[in-house]
């Protein structure tokens, strides 16, 4: 069985002639995007069906009934299913960790650092973990699993055709776009999810494949399993000045709440680590917390599709909405912080909708003459909070437009998401995904391709044919050995062949130094060195810090064994050429 799974992880073999045709034409990338869209739509339908079946079997629901739409649950099931589900999740994770210790790469990280290369087997594992987490009631969304699996398939297809780095990144964006479009029934939102969050930019070359993949993913998911986001739009929106003020306030409050959510998940993870609980006990504890909260309000369980609909369709009391709002925040933090797999996307939609509802009710009770539509405020709140957490303002704007069909309401949504995204960017600097990268020590803040900078290392740019001399060599002999014009730099080493400094040949011939003096009296940059594994950006900073035109490359700062020589002019030339290549990829030149 393990051998079979390992074979699935290997690239498919595509005939060379077919690969050449695909690589030569942009239209071929569009055809691959259509295939990815079909598979992405099927992924959404299959994963959604699996979670629904788990809910029916484990919580004894009727077919078609949503777990988070229930007002009551059997107390025994409400607690035992998440706890035992957490136990099985933890045991499975420990087994997987021994068998496959490497960390799985998500689409954002793949496009930022690895040129779009993802593991299909790893994506299957993440999708299965997400299905199980949501299926046993953990307060997580399936969207992370949708995008991981669909993008993993897209990456594997692209690697099979040996696509160029830029094309492979676009195809990974196509997979995520198809998954989001199918999940939310919003092809425009899916396309902009691909642009904003997975590719990290918008370019003419990516418009057709990403847009078509999102549309196909939406159509396939809708034909297999009709999509119903659960958003209830107001009957008719007529915006006035105070509506725009409310949207701005919601945007600001959503940014604050989004930062609290993201930091809350990190804090919860830290607390579990400090408690020194095994991972299996952490997920059990997380399941227990969610189960206890579900005794008060079952709406906190799973992603919350059913809860979002009942909040909009039923005339619930402010107290009930407030309880669900607070418990959903706590349940999401406990679920993700304890180790369950999933995302904050749909949870942030539900929490934002509840928050918008509460704010509209509070203002109306305070100033009865200002009658705000709670459904409109819910749509604005859900979009703003998700823009803060997920980091895609246009994505959330189009979700609001496509789910409500109300252009005027979308205007208010646009104001809220712009404020929420900007305040989060200024005050926090991360989305939920990039915040988790930051906690692992990564520096990426978007899917913009910076992996090429890490691939362009000093080792790939340096010269190895370097002239050397002993530091004790008399200057007179040095001048005889290296006449003017023979070379620009000579590396001085000690008796153990360790680097001690750099000699400028021109200076050695013009310096007013007695000929019997040794080369060691003319050394430059004795403590400034480069390492072979340094990336181009690190090398540029090293040259700037040393104010040098050339630096020596050594095997390590401790041993100081000479490896090569690198000049600043060459580094800047290669860096500029690489940047120009990235610019051409973006503009489609």
N, C-alpha and C positions, 0 to 999 in steps of 0.2 A: 504493500500500500504506500509506504513512504517512498519507495523507488518510483512509483507511478506519479505521485505528487511532485517529486523532484524533476521528472521529465516534463511535466506541465510547465515548470518554471523556466525551462530552456527556450531560447528563441525558436520560432518556427522557421523552417527553411523555405525561402521564396526563391524561385529560379532567378538567376542573374539577369536574364533578358527582361523579365517582368519588373524587377527592381529598377532597372535602368529606365524603363518607360515611366514608372511612377515618379522617379526622382527628376525626370526631365521636364515634366509638365505640372503647372499649378493646378490644372483641372483634375489631375489624378489625386491630389491632396483633398479636393472637394469630394471625390468619390469615396475616399477612405473616411472622410468626415461623415458621409451618409451612413456608411457601415457602422461607425462608432455611435452615431445617433440611434440607430436601430438597437444596437446592443445596450446602450445606455438606458433607453426606454424600457427594455426588457428587464434590466437590472432593477430599476425602480419598482416595476410591477412585481417582480419575484420577491424582492426583499420586503415590500409592503405586505404581500400575501403571507409570507412566512411569519411576520410579526403578528398579523391578525390571527393566524392559526394558533400561535403560541398563547395569545390572550384568551382565545376561546377554550383551549384545552386546560390551561393552567388556572384561569380565573372563572371558568364555567360561564362564559358569555354566550349569548345567542349569536348566530352567524350575522355579520354585518354590524354588530354592536361595538361601539368604541369604549375602550377601558376608561379613558379620562372623561367620558360623558356620563359615567355612572355617578349617582348620588350616594349610593351605599355599596359596600362590599362585605362579603363574609369576612369577619375579623380574622379568622384562622388563615384564610387564603391571603388576605391583605398583608399579613406579616410573614407567613411561612414561605410564600413564593419568592419574594425578594431576598429573604435570608438564605434559603436553600439555593436559589439562583445565583446569589453572590458566592456561596460556597463552591458550586460547580464551576463558576467563572474563574474563581481564584485558583482552583486545582488545575483547570485546563490551562490557565496562563502560566503556572509554574512548570507544567510539562512542556509547553511550547517554548518557554525560556531556556530550558535545558537542550531541547532539540534544535531550536533556532534562536540563538542568543542575540543576533543582530536586530537593531531597532528598525521598524518599518518606516519607510519614507512616504510622506503624504504628497499630494500634487503640488502644493505651494513650494515645499522644500525641494521637490524634484526639479521643478522649473527654475528655481532660484540658483541651485547649486550643482545639479547633476544633468543639466541639459535635457530634462524631461524623462530620464531613465527611471523606471519604477519596477518593482518586483510584482509580477502577477500573483504569485503564491502569497506574498505578503499582503497584497490587496484583498485576496480571498479571505485570509485570516482576519483582517480588520473588519471586513463586511460581516463575517460570521459572528465575531465578537459583538459588533454593534446590534445585530439582529437579536442575539441572546440577551444583551443588556436591556434593550427596549422591551423584549418579549417577557422578561420576568418583572417588569414594572419599574425599572430604574428610570429616573427622570432625565432622559437623554433623547436627543433627536437622531433620526436615521440619516440626516443629510450628509454627515461626515462619511458614513458608509457608502451612500450612493456615489458621492464624488470619488472616493477612494477606489471603489471597485470599477466604476466606469472609466476613470482615468488610467487605472492599472491595465485594463484591457486595451485602451487606446495606445498606451505606451508600448505594450507588447507588440501590437500590430505595427506601430511605427518602427520599432527595433527590427522586426522581421523584414521590413522593406529597407532597412538601413537608411532611414530618412536623415537629412541634415539636422543639425542641432536646432535651428530655428523652426523647421517644419515639425520636428518631434514635439517641441514645446507647444506649438499650436494644436497639434493633435491631442495632447494631454488636456489642453483647455477645452477642446471639443467634447471630450468625455465628461468633464465636470459640467459643462454647459448643458449637455443632454440630460444628465442626472438631475440637475436643479430644475430645468424646464419641465421634466416629467413629474418631479415631486410636487411642484407648486402649480402646475398647469399654466405656466407663464414663460413662453419661449423668449420674449424680449429680456425678461429678468435673467433667464438662464444664460443667454448670450453675454449679457453684461457681467454676470458672475464670472464667466470665463475670461472676459477682458480684464476686469478690475482685480480679481483675486487670484486667478490661476496663471494667466499670461503676464499680468502686471503692466500691460499697456494696450493701447488700441492702435492697430495698424491696418492699412488697406489690404495687405496680404492675408490677414487673419479674418477679415470681415465675412467673406463668403463661407469658408469652412466652419467657423464657429457658429455663425447664424443658422446655417442649414442643419448642422448637427443638433442645435437646440430645438429647432422646429421639428425635426424628425423624432427626436427623443420625446417631445411633448405629444406628438401624434400617436406614437407607438404606445406610450404609457397610457394615454387616454383610451385607446382602442382596446387594450388588454384589461385595464382596471380604471374606470372613470375617476378623475382626480377631483377632490373637493377640499379645498384648503380650509373652509369653515369660516371665512371672513364674511361678516354681514355688513353690507354697505348701507349708508343712510338712503332714504327715499330720494331726496333731492338736496344737493348742496348749493347754498348761495353764500359765498364768502363775503364777510364784512371785516372791518379793521380788527375788531377784537378776536375774530377767528385766527387771524394771522399772528396776533400777539400770543394767543394760546398755543399755536403751533411752535412759535419760538421758545416759549417757556417749556413746552414738552421736549423740544430738542435739547435744551440745556439740562433739564432734569434727567433725561434719558442718558446723556453722556455721563453724568455723575453716577447713575445707577449701573450703567454698563461697566464703568471702572470698578465699582464695588463688586459686581459679579465676578469679573475676571480676577481681581485680587482675592476675592473670597475663595475661589477654587484653588488658587495657589496656596493660600493660608491653610485650607483644609488638608491639602496634600502634605504640607509641612508638618501639621499637627499629627497626622497619621505616622509620618516617618519618625518624629520624635517619640511617639509612643512605642516605637520599635515592634509594631505588629507585623506579622507576616502578611504578604499581599492577600492571601486567602482570607485572613481574618479582617482585613480592611474592607474588602468588598462585602463580606457578611455584615460588618458593622454599618456600612453604607446602606445595604438592603434593609437592615433593621430600622434605621432612621426613616427611610422612605416609607416602609410599611406602617410605622407608628403615625406618620403624618397622614397616610392614606386613610387611617381610621377616622380622622377628622374630615378629610376632603380627598376622595379618590381622584379628583382632577389633577393632583400633583403627579400622578403616575404616568410613565411613558412620555412620549413627546408632547402630547396635549392637543391633538387635532380635535378630538371630541369636545374638550373643555373650551376651546376657542369658539366653537359653534354655539354651545349652550350659553356662553357669556353674552353673545350677541343676540340670541333669539329669545332668551327667557328674561323676564323682569326680576332679576335677582336683587336682593337687598345690598346696600353698601357694605354692611358687615360681612356678608357672604363673600362678596368680591374681594374685600380687603384680606380676609382669611386665606382665600385661594392665592392671592397675590404674594403674601408673605411666605406661605408654605411652599409655593412653587419655587421661589428664590432659594429657600433653604434646601429643598429636595434636589434642585439642580446642582447646587454647590456640593451637597453630600454625595450625590451619585458620581459626579466627575472627580471630586476630590478623593474619593475612596478607591478609584481605579476602574470603574465601569467605562466601557467604550461608548463613544457617541459624541455628539456636538451640542453646542448651545444655540444653534440657529433657530430651530422651531421653539425651543424653550424661551428664547428672547422675544420671539413674536408674541407668544402667549403672555409673558410677563409684561411686555410693553403695552399690549392691548388692555390688560387689566389695569395698569398704571394710568393709561389715558382715560379709561372709564372712570376711575376713582377721582382723577383731577377734575374732569368735567362735572361730576356729581358734587364735588366739594365747592367748586366755584358757583355752581347753580344754587346750592343751599345757602352760600354766603351772600350772593347777589342774585336774587330770584329773577330780576329783570333780564339777566344775561343767560338766556336759555341755550346751553350748548348741547349739541347732539352727541350722546355718549358713543354711538357707533362710529361717528366721524372721528371723535377723539381717540377711540380705540385703534382705528386704522393708522392715525398719525403716530400714536404712541408705539405701536408695534413696529412700524417702519423705522422710527428714530432710534429705538433701543437696539434693533438689529443692525442698523448702520453703525452704531457705536461698537457693538460686540464683534460683528462680522467684518466690518470695514469696507462695505460696498455701497456707497450712497445712491448711485444710479441703479444698482441692482434692486435696492429696496424701494426706490421710487417707481420702478417699472412693476414690481410685484403689487404695489398698491394700485397702480393704474389698471393692470390686467385682471386683478381680482375684483375690483369695484366698477371699472369702466367709467369712473367719474373723473374727468379732466380737472375740474375746479378743485375737487378734494385733493387731487395729486399735486396741485400747486402748493397747498398748505403742507403736504407731506414733504415736498422738495425743500421748503424752508426748514422744516424740522430736521431732516436728515443732514442737510448741509451744516447746520449748527451742531448737531450731535457728533458728526464725523470730525468737524474741525476742533471742537472742544476736546474730544478724546485724543485727537492727534497732538494737540498742543499740551494737554495736561497729563497724558499718559504715554502716547507714542506708539501704541501697539494695538492690533486686533487680538482676538482670543487666540488664533492660531500662532501669530508671530510672538505673542506674549509667552506662549509655552516654549517656543524656540529659544527665547531670551532666557528662560529659566534653565534650559539645558546648556547655556553658554554660547548659542549661536548668535550672530549679529544681524541676520536678515530681518527686514521689516516689511517685505513684500515679495511677490514672485518675480520681480524684475531680475533678469539674468545676470548674476554676478559670479556664477560658477566658472565662467571663462577666465576671470581674473585669478581664481585659485588654481586653474589648470595651467595658466601661463606663469611658470615658476622660474626662479633664477637659474636652475639647472638647465632649463630648455633654452635660455638666452645667453649664457656665459660662454666665453672662449676658454678652451682647455690648453691651447698652445701658448703658455705663458713663460716668459723669460724669468729666470731666477738668479740670484747671487747671494753669497754669504754676507751677513751684516758686517763681518770683519774685513771684507775686501777693501784694500786701499783705493782711494778715489782715482788715483792715477791709473791703476790697472783697470778699474771699472770703465774709465773713459776709453781705454784702448779696446776693451771687449765690446762696449756698446757705443759706437760712434754716433754722432748726431744723425738723425734720420733713420737709424736702424729699427728703432721701436720707441714708443712713447713712454711706456712704463715697465719697470723691472721690479719684481717682488723680492724683497730681502728676507732671508730665512736664517735661523740660528744653526748651531752645529747639529741639532736634532731635527733639522728640516721643518721647524715650526715657524709660522709666519710672525715676523716682527715689525714689518712696515713696508711702505711702498716708496719706491725711488722714481722721481721724475727725471728722465734722461737729459732733457734740456737744462734743467736746473743743475744737474751734476756737472755739466760742461761749462756753465756760466757762473756758478756760485764761487764766491771769494773764500774758498776753503783750501787750506794747504793740501797739496797732492798726497802727502803721506798720511793724511787723516783717513779714517775708515768711512765706509758707506753708512754706518750707523748714525753718523752725524747729520745725514740728510733725509732721514726717514719721515714719512708722512702717514697719518691715519693708523698708528699702531694699534689702536683699540676699536677701530671701525671696520667691521667685517660683515659679509653676507653669508647666509646659509643656503645650500642648494634648494631646500624645500620652501623657501620664502616665496610668496606670491608677488606678482608685479607691483601691486599697490604698496606692499611692505618695502619692496626695493626702492620705489620712488621716495617714500618717506625717509628711508635710510640715507639716500643721497642728499636729500634736502637737509636732514639733521647734521650730517657730516660736512656739508658744503663742499663735496668732492665731485670730481668729474669721472673718477674711476674708483672702484672698490674691489678688494680681493674676496673671493669665495673660499670658505674653509669648511671642513667636514663638521666641525663643532667648535663652539667658543672655548671649550676646555682644551681639546687636542691641538687646534689651530693648524691642522694639516692642509696644505694648499690643494684646492680643487680646480679653481679657475679664476678668471678675471671678467668683470662686467663694467661697461662704461655707462654713464648716465644718458648720453646722447642716444645710444642704442636702445636702452630701456624705454625712453620717452618715445622713440620712433615706433617701437613695437606696440607700446600702449596706445599711441594715437591711431595706428593702423587697426588695432583691435576695436577701438571705440568707433572708428569709421565703419567697420564691418557691422557692428551692432546697429549703428544708425541706418545703414542700408537695409538691414533686415526689417527694421521698424517701418521704414518708408516704402518698402517694396521695390527699391531701385534695382 
